[in-house]
Amino acid sequence: MIPSPARLAVTAIAAAVLAGCSLTPELVRPQAPVAPAFPPHAAAAPGLTPARAAVDIGWRDFFTDARLQSLIASALENNRDLRTAALRIEEARAQYNVQSADLLPNLNGVGSGTRTRTPANVSPVGRAVNTTAYQVGLSLASFELDFFGRVRSLNEAALAAYLATEEAQRAAQISLIAETAKAYLSELGAGEQLVLAQRTLQSREEGYKLAKQRFDVGASSALDLRLQETLVQSARVSVLTLQRQQAQARNALTLLVGAPLQNLPAGADLSSQNVVTSIPAGLPSDLLANRPDIRAAESRLVAANANIGAARAAFFPRISLTAALGTASTALSGLFDSGTMSWSFAPQLTLPIFDAGRNRGNLDLAVVRRDLAVTDYERTIQTAFREAADALVARGTLEEQVEAQRLVREAQADRLKLADQRFRAGVSSSLDVLDAQRELFTAEQNLVQTRLLRLTNAVDVYRTLGGGLTVE
């Protein structure tokens, strides 16, 4: 009995549904190779009440400077690296859609017309024969019955690769926000140091003029004059250095933002920047859920594990179906007359017998790549733990360091005032005044640098704990 097309279709669908075997090994995620808690002295910022977790704080709530908010918004819109990451997502999504299409049959509408001539010397009727045939219908392309899960494993790997790309884009967004903020803060820091250096240069040039007048009338020595000149040139070197650093910081900011730095609101100076410094540290295990780079590494591990299932399935028979249903006629006008239905059904079994070790090599390759993905997953966790621990440890000391450096600056200012008074009273030499001026300038520069360190550390804490994915 010749099976009907409907029975053939039901049989194919039932076979596909019953194909439930999977050779993908069970994925056992390795234990996080880090300590169960952060170092005790990094648990919380001293003297501060913990705020919300980093992932719950939008970047507009974290960065309150209006100009910085505009820069970050522009960077998220125009940065080329972030655009590349977004396009990678589209690429991975398209690849997944292509792969998932293999799970379902591909039906095609077909139509053909042929005309052939058989010469008399080979014709069974002893004369030349012209033949015309027309055919229309539906065609089922080679559809694999996925008995051993090869197609499903490949689909699972494509899905995991797509998810990994999405997480990589989120990680790129977090890094972009943090780097934009740090470049902006660096520009502000260089600007404040430049103002100090320019003010110091002007003061020292005035001091040099007075020293020159005193030297000309014999009231001071050449040594005092040369010391004053040394201070002037040192201040000039600092001005030139800071001008270069500020320009380079602005160039780095322009690259990150991806557009010219124009028509932006005025920003606050470095000393008045307000960021959240009381973010709770949480536990290292929280990083597994909060850090998109860790989630991306986990998805890559899932994809590598699924590829093992596809490589194992290659050792087993592969069954595919090809079928067609339609009408055929020797005349175009008779295509849809009764009795013109035609069909074909061609199942195919492919059994690997000898492949010169290709399947074994592919399986070994898949296993090695899975082991590499495990190592990459563990290393990503360790790197995230170190970044977070370093940032938290620094937070525990920088608050006190800023206060200590402020007291140093005040003490140096008082020292200069007292040294100047003693010099005017003839109790001490000008060398004490010059030395006090040098130390005060150094203390002022160090105070700006320490404030910059505290702010960039707050950005690092926010980034390493997974903040920056939400706006508000």
C-alpha positions in Angstrom: 0.0 0.0 0.0 1.4 3.4 -1.0 1.3 5.8 2.0 -0.7 9.0 1.4 0.9 12.4 1.7 -1.0 13.2 4.9 0.2 10.0 6.5 3.8 10.8 5.5 3.5 14.2 7.0 2.1 12.8 10.3 4.9 10.3 10.4 7.6 12.9 9.9 6.1 15.2 12.6 5.8 12.3 15.0 9.4 11.2 14.4 10.5 14.8 15.0 8.6 15.1 18.2 9.9 11.8 19.5 13.5 12.8 18.8 14.3 13.7 22.4 17.7 12.3 23.0 20.5 14.8 23.8 24.2 13.9 24.1 25.2 17.3 25.7 26.9 16.6 29.0 25.4 18.1 32.2 27.0 21.4 32.8 28.5 21.6 36.3 29.6 25.2 37.0 32.8 25.3 39.0 32.9 26.8 42.4 33.9 30.5 42.5 37.7 30.3 43.0 37.7 33.3 45.4 37.3 33.9 49.1 33.7 33.8 50.5 34.0 37.4 51.7 35.9 40.6 50.9 38.8 41.6 53.2 37.4 42.9 56.5 38.9 46.3 56.1 37.2 46.6 52.7 33.7 45.8 53.8 32.4 49.4 54.2 33.6 52.9 54.0 34.5 54.1 57.5 32.0 56.4 59.1 29.4 56.2 56.3 25.9 54.7 56.3 25.6 52.1 53.5 23.5 53.2 50.6 21.8 51.1 47.9 23.7 48.4 46.0 25.6 49.6 43.0 23.3 47.8 40.5 20.3 49.7 42.0 21.9 53.1 41.6 21.3 54.7 38.1 24.3 56.5 36.7 22.4 59.8 36.8 21.9 59.4 40.5 25.5 58.5 41.0 27.0 61.3 38.9 25.2 64.6 39.8 27.4 67.0 37.8 25.3 68.3 34.9 28.2 68.5 32.5 29.3 65.0 33.3 25.8 63.6 32.8 25.7 65.3 29.3 29.1 63.7 28.5 28.0 60.2 29.5 24.7 60.5 27.6 26.7 61.6 24.5 29.1 58.8 24.9 26.3 56.2 25.2 24.9 57.5 21.9 28.1 58.2 19.9 30.9 56.0 21.2 32.1 53.8 18.4 33.2 50.9 20.6 29.7 50.8 22.1 28.2 50.9 18.6 30.4 48.0 17.6 29.2 46.0 20.7 25.6 46.7 19.7 26.2 45.5 16.2 27.8 42.4 17.5 24.5 41.7 19.3 22.7 42.0 16.0 25.2 39.7 14.4 24.8 37.1 17.1 21.0 37.4 17.0 21.0 36.8 13.2 23.3 33.8 13.6 21.0 32.4 16.2 17.9 32.9 14.0 19.7 31.1 11.2 20.6 28.2 13.4 17.2 27.9 15.1 15.6 27.6 11.6 17.1 24.1 11.3 14.7 22.9 14.1 11.7 23.2 11.8 11.1 21.9 8.3 11.7 24.2 5.3 8.8 24.2 2.9 9.3 25.7 -0.5 6.8 26.4 -3.3 8.2 25.0 -6.6 7.2 25.3 -10.2 8.9 23.9 -13.2 8.4 23.4 -16.9 10.6 21.2 -19.1 10.7 20.3 -22.8 13.0 17.5 -24.0 13.7 15.9 -27.4 14.8 12.2 -27.6 16.5 11.4 -31.0 15.3 8.5 -33.0 18.3 6.3 -32.6 17.7 6.1 -28.8 13.9 6.4 -28.8 12.0 3.2 -27.8 9.5 4.0 -30.6 12.1 4.4 -33.3 11.5 8.0 -34.0 12.3 11.3 -32.4 10.0 12.3 -29.5 9.4 15.7 -28.1 8.2 15.7 -24.5 6.7 18.6 -22.5 6.0 18.5 -18.7 4.8 21.1 -16.2 4.8 20.7 -12.4 3.9 22.8 -9.3 3.7 22.0 -5.7 5.4 22.1 -2.3 8.8 20.7 -1.5 10.2 19.7 1.9 14.0 20.2 1.8 16.3 17.8 3.6 14.9 18.0 7.1 17.0 16.2 9.8 15.2 14.2 12.3 17.2 15.2 15.4 17.2 11.9 17.2 20.5 12.5 18.9 20.1 16.2 19.6 22.8 17.5 17.2 20.6 20.3 15.8 19.3 21.2 19.3 22.8 21.3 20.7 23.9 23.7 17.9 20.9 25.8 18.5 21.6 25.9 22.3 25.2 26.9 21.5 24.0 29.7 19.2 21.6 31.0 21.8 24.3 31.0 24.5 26.7 32.9 22.2 23.9 35.5 21.6 23.4 35.9 25.3 27.1 36.2 25.9 27.3 39.0 23.3 24.4 40.8 25.0 26.3 40.6 28.3 29.5 41.8 26.7 27.6 44.9 25.4 26.4 45.6 29.0 29.9 45.3 30.3 31.1 47.7 27.6 28.5 50.2 28.7 29.6 50.0 32.3 33.2 50.5 31.3 32.4 53.4 29.0 30.5 55.2 31.7 33.3 54.7 34.2 36.1 55.7 31.7 34.1 58.8 30.6 33.7 59.9 34.3 37.4 59.3 35.1 38.6 61.2 32.0 36.3 64.1 33.0 37.6 64.0 36.5 41.2 63.9 35.2 40.5 66.9 33.1 39.1 68.8 36.1 42.1 67.7 38.3 44.6 68.9 35.7 42.7 72.2 35.3 42.8 72.8 39.1 46.4 72.0 39.3 47.1 74.2 36.3 45.4 77.1 38.1 47.5 76.5 41.1 50.7 76.3 39.0 49.8 79.5 37.1 49.1 81.4 40.3 52.4 80.1 41.8 54.3 81.1 38.7 52.9 84.6 38.9 53.8 84.9 42.5 57.3 83.5 42.0 57.9 85.9 39.1 57.0 88.8 41.3 59.3 87.4 44.0 62.1 87.1 41.4 61.7 90.7 40.4 62.1 91.8 44.1 65.1 89.5 44.5 66.7 91.0 41.4 66.2 94.5 42.8 67.7 93.5 46.1 70.6 91.9 44.3 71.2 94.9 42.2 71.5 97.2 45.2 73.7 94.6 47.1 71.0 93.7 49.6 71.1 89.9 48.7 73.5 87.4 47.4 73.6 85.8 44.0 72.7 82.5 45.7 69.3 84.0 46.7 68.7 85.3 43.2 69.5 81.9 41.6 67.2 80.1 44.1 64.4 82.5 43.1 65.1 81.8 39.5 65.0 78.1 40.1 61.6 78.4 41.7 60.3 80.4 38.7 61.5 77.9 36.2 60.2 75.0 38.2 56.8 76.6 38.3 56.9 77.2 34.5 57.8 73.5 34.0 54.8 72.6 36.1 52.5 74.9 34.1 53.6 73.5 30.8 53.3 69.9 32.0 49.8 70.5 33.3 48.7 72.2 30.1 49.8 69.1 28.2 48.0 66.8 30.7 44.8 68.8 30.5 44.9 68.8 26.7 45.5 65.0 26.6 42.7 64.4 29.1 40.4 66.4 26.9 41.4 64.4 23.9 40.8 61.2 25.7 37.3 62.5 26.7 36.5 63.5 23.2 37.4 60.0 21.9 35.2 58.4 24.6 32.3 60.8 24.0 32.6 60.3 20.2 31.6 63.9 19.4 33.1 67.4 19.9 32.8 68.8 23.4 30.6 71.7 22.6 27.4 73.3 23.9 27.6 71.5 27.2 26.5 72.9 30.6 29.1 74.2 33.0 30.4 71.5 35.4 31.3 71.7 39.0 35.0 71.8 40.0 36.8 68.9 41.4 36.5 69.8 45.0 32.7 70.1 44.8 32.0 66.8 42.9 29.5 64.7 44.7 29.3 60.9 44.2 28.0 58.1 46.2 30.9 56.7 48.3 28.8 54.5 50.7 28.0 51.7 48.3 27.8 48.4 50.3 30.4 45.8 49.4 28.1 42.8 49.6 29.6 39.3 49.1 31.9 38.1 46.3 29.1 35.7 45.2 27.0 38.8 44.4 29.4 39.6 41.6 28.3 36.5 39.8 24.8 38.1 39.3 25.8 41.7 39.1 28.8 41.7 36.8 27.8 41.3 33.1 31.4 40.2 32.2 31.0 37.2 34.5 27.6 36.4 33.0 29.1 36.6 29.5 31.8 34.2 30.5 29.2 31.8 31.9 27.2 32.0 28.6 30.4 31.2 26.6 30.8 28.2 28.9 27.3 27.0 28.1 27.9 27.4 24.4 31.1 25.4 24.6 29.4 22.6 26.6 26.6 22.4 24.0 29.1 22.0 21.2 30.2 18.8 22.9 26.7 17.4 22.4 26.8 18.3 18.7 30.2 16.7 18.3 29.1 13.5 20.1 26.0 13.3 17.9 28.2 13.2 14.8 29.1 9.6 15.7 25.6 8.4 15.3 23.4 8.0 12.2 21.7 11.1 10.7 18.3 10.7 9.2 16.9 13.3 6.9 13.6 13.6 4.9 13.0 15.0 1.5 9.5 15.1 0.1 7.4 16.8 -2.5 3.7 17.1 -3.2 2.1 18.8 -6.2 0.5 18.3 -9.6 2.1 17.4 -12.9 0.8 17.5 -16.5 2.1 17.6 -20.1 0.0 20.6 -20.7 0.0 23.8 -18.8 -3.7 24.1 -18.9 -4.1 20.7 -17.4 -2.0 21.2 -14.3 -5.0 21.2 -11.9 -7.1 18.6 -13.6 -8.2 15.5 -11.6 -5.7 12.7 -11.6 -2.6 15.0 -11.9 -1.4 14.8 -8.3 2.2 13.7 -7.8 4.3 13.1 -4.8 7.7 11.9 -3.7 9.1 10.8 -0.4 12.9 10.1 0.0 14.2 9.5 3.6 17.9 9.2 3.8 20.1 7.5 6.4 23.7 8.6 6.8 25.9 6.3 8.9 29.5 7.4 9.6 31.8 4.4 8.9 35.2 5.9 8.2 36.1 9.6 8.5 39.9 9.3 9.1 39.3 10.5 12.7 37.5 13.7 11.9 34.6 13.2 14.3 37.0 12.1 17.1 39.1 15.2 16.4 36.0 17.5 16.5 34.9 15.9 19.8 38.4 16.4 21.4 38.4 20.0 20.1 35.0 20.6 21.7 36.1 19.2 25.0 39.3 21.3 25.0 37.3 24.4 24.2 34.9 23.6 27.0 37.8 23.3 29.4 39.2 26.6 28.1 35.8 28.2 28.7 35.8 26.9 32.3 39.3 28.4 32.8 38.1 31.7 31.3 35.0 31.7 33.5 37.1 31.1 36.7 39.7 33.8 35.6 36.9 36.3 35.0 35.6 35.7 38.5 39.0 36.1 40.0 39.7 39.3 38.1 36.3 40.7 39.1 37.0 39.8 42.8 40.4 41.5 42.6 39.1 44.7 41.0 36.3 45.0 43.6 38.6 44.2 46.5 41.2 46.7 45.4 38.6 49.4 44.9 37.1 48.7 48.3 40.4 48.6 50.1 41.4 51.9 48.6 38.0 53.4 49.6 38.8 52.5 53.2 41.9 54.7 53.3 41.3 57.5 50.8 38.7 59.4 52.9 41.3 59.7 55.7 44.1 60.4 53.2 42.2 63.4 51.8 41.6 64.8 55.3 45.3 64.3 56.2 46.5 65.9 53.0 44.2 68.9 53.7 45.8 69.3 57.1 49.3 69.1 55.5 48.3 71.9 53.1 47.1 74.1 56.0 50.2 73.4 58.0 52.4 74.3 55.1 50.4 77.5 54.6 51.0 78.5 58.2 54.6 77.5 57.9 55.1 79.9 54.9 53.4 82.7 56.8 55.6 82.2 59.8 58.8 81.9 57.7 57.9 85.1 55.9 57.4 86.9 59.2 60.7 85.6 60.6 62.5 86.7 57.4 61.0 90.2 57.6 62.1 90.4 61.2 65.6 89.3 60.3 65.4 86.1 62.4 65.8 83.7 59.5 67.1 83.7 56.0 65.3 83.8 52.7 66.1 80.1 52.2 63.5 79.2 54.8 60.9 81.2 52.9 61.8 79.6 49.6 61.7 76.2 51.0 58.3 76.9 52.6 57.0 78.1 49.2 58.2 74.9 47.6 56.5 72.7 50.2 53.3 74.6 50.1 53.0 74.3 46.3 53.7 70.5 46.6 51.1 70.2 49.3 48.5 72.0 47.2 49.2 69.8 44.2 49.1 66.6 46.3 45.7 67.7 47.8 44.2 68.0 44.3 45.7 64.6 43.3 44.3 62.9 46.5 40.8 64.3 45.9 41.1 63.0 42.3 42.1 59.6 43.6 39.1 59.5 46.0 36.7 60.4 43.2 38.1 57.9 40.7 38.1 55.3 43.4 34.4 55.9 44.0 33.9 55.4 40.2 35.9 52.1 40.4 33.8 50.9 43.3 30.6 51.7 41.4 31.9 49.9 38.2 33.4 46.9 39.8 30.2 46.1 41.8 28.1 46.2 38.6 26.8 49.8 38.6 26.1 51.7 35.4 23.4 49.7 33.5 20.4 51.8 34.5 19.9 55.5 34.0 17.9 56.3 37.1 
